[in-house]
Amino acid sequence: MAGPSDSMAASNPTALLTNGGILAQNKKHMKYEQIPQQLFVRNRQKFMARMKPKSIAVFNSNDNYPISADSTMPFEQHRDIFYLSGADQEETILLLFPDAHDKKHREVL
C-alpha cells in the first residue's frame, strides 16, 4: 500500500525516499553543494574593511540575455555578488554601507 510520501516522490522525479521513509532532494540535481553562510559573512567583512569611510558599494546581478526572440542564454551570476552574498538569481542587488547609522542598512540584499 502506497503512503503519502510515496505519492509525493512519484509526483516529484528529483525526490527520493531514505530508509526511514523521509523525503529528500536528489543532490545530483543541485547546482553545487551547500556553501556555509559564514563564508559569505567573512567575505563581506573583509571587503567592507577595505572600503573608504562613508562609501557605499552596489553590486548588480547579471541579467538574462536574449539570444533570439523567444530564448535566452543560461543565467550565470556575477562572480562578485555571489562571492559576497551567495545569491544566485537574476535581478538581485547587494548594497554594502558599513558606516550607515542604522545597522540594518549596512548590508542590504
C-alpha positions as CSV (number, residue, x, y, z in Angstrom):
1,M,0.0,0.0,0.0
2,A,1.4,3.4,-1.0
3,G,1.7,6.0,1.7
4,P,1.5,9.9,1.3
5,S,5.3,10.1,0.9
6,D,5.2,7.6,-1.9
7,S,2.8,9.8,-3.9
8,M,5.0,12.9,-3.2
9,A,8.0,11.0,-4.6
10,A,6.1,9.9,-7.6
11,S,5.0,13.5,-8.4
12,N,8.5,14.8,-7.9
13,P,11.1,13.0,-10.0
14,T,14.0,14.7,-8.2
15,A,12.9,13.4,-4.8
16,L,13.8,10.1,-3.3
17,L,12.9,8.3,-0.1
18,T,15.5,7.5,2.5
19,N,15.4,4.2,4.5
20,G,13.3,5.9,7.2
21,G,10.7,7.0,4.6
22,I,11.8,10.7,4.8
23,L,11.5,12.7,1.6
24,A,14.9,14.1,0.5
25,Q,16.1,16.1,-2.5
26,N,18.4,14.3,-5.0
27,K,21.7,16.1,-4.7
28,K,22.7,15.4,-8.3
29,H,20.2,18.0,-9.5
30,M,21.6,20.8,-7.3
31,K,23.9,23.3,-9.0
32,Y,26.5,22.9,-6.3
33,E,26.9,21.7,-2.7
34,Q,25.6,23.9,0.0
35,I,28.1,26.5,1.0
36,P,28.4,27.6,4.7
37,Q,26.8,31.0,5.2
38,Q,29.7,32.1,7.4
39,L,32.0,32.1,4.3
40,F,29.9,34.9,2.7
41,V,29.7,36.8,6.0
42,R,33.6,36.7,6.2
43,N,33.9,37.8,2.6
44,R,31.6,40.8,3.2
45,Q,33.5,41.7,6.4
46,K,36.9,41.6,4.5
47,F,35.5,43.7,1.6
48,M,33.9,46.3,3.9
49,A,37.2,46.6,6.0
50,R,38.9,47.8,2.8
51,M,36.2,50.4,1.8
52,K,36.9,54.1,2.3
53,P,35.0,55.8,5.1
54,K,31.4,56.8,4.3
55,S,31.4,54.9,1.0
56,I,28.7,52.7,-0.5
57,A,29.3,49.6,-2.7
58,V,26.5,48.4,-5.0
59,F,26.6,45.1,-6.8
60,N,24.1,44.1,-9.5
61,S,23.5,40.5,-10.6
62,N,23.7,39.6,-14.3
63,D,20.7,39.8,-16.4
64,N,19.1,37.1,-18.6
65,Y,20.4,37.8,-22.0
66,P,18.2,37.1,-25.0
67,I,19.7,35.3,-27.9
68,S,16.6,35.3,-30.1
69,A,13.0,36.4,-30.0
70,D,12.0,33.5,-27.7
71,S,15.0,32.2,-25.9
72,T,17.8,33.4,-23.5
73,M,21.3,32.4,-22.6
74,P,21.5,30.3,-19.4
75,F,21.8,32.6,-16.4
76,E,25.2,32.9,-14.7
77,Q,25.5,35.0,-11.6
78,H,28.1,37.8,-11.5
79,R,31.1,36.5,-9.5
80,D,31.4,39.5,-7.2
81,I,27.8,39.3,-5.9
82,F,28.0,35.5,-5.5
83,Y,31.3,35.8,-3.6
84,L,29.8,38.4,-1.2
85,S,26.3,37.0,-0.7
86,G,25.9,33.5,-2.1
87,A,22.8,34.8,-4.0
88,D,22.4,33.1,-7.3
89,Q,19.4,34.6,-9.0
90,E,18.8,37.3,-11.6
91,E,17.5,40.8,-10.6
92,T,19.4,40.9,-7.3
93,I,21.2,43.9,-5.9
94,L,23.6,43.9,-2.9
95,L,24.3,47.2,-1.1
96,L,27.1,47.5,1.4
97,F,27.3,50.6,3.5
98,P,29.4,49.9,6.6
99,D,29.0,53.4,8.1
100,A,25.2,53.5,8.0
101,H,23.7,54.8,11.2
102,D,21.1,52.1,11.3
103,K,22.7,48.7,11.5
104,K,20.1,47.0,9.3
105,H,21.1,49.3,6.4
106,R,24.8,48.2,6.4
107,E,24.1,45.1,4.3
108,V,21.1,45.0,2.1
109,L,20.3,42.3,-0.4
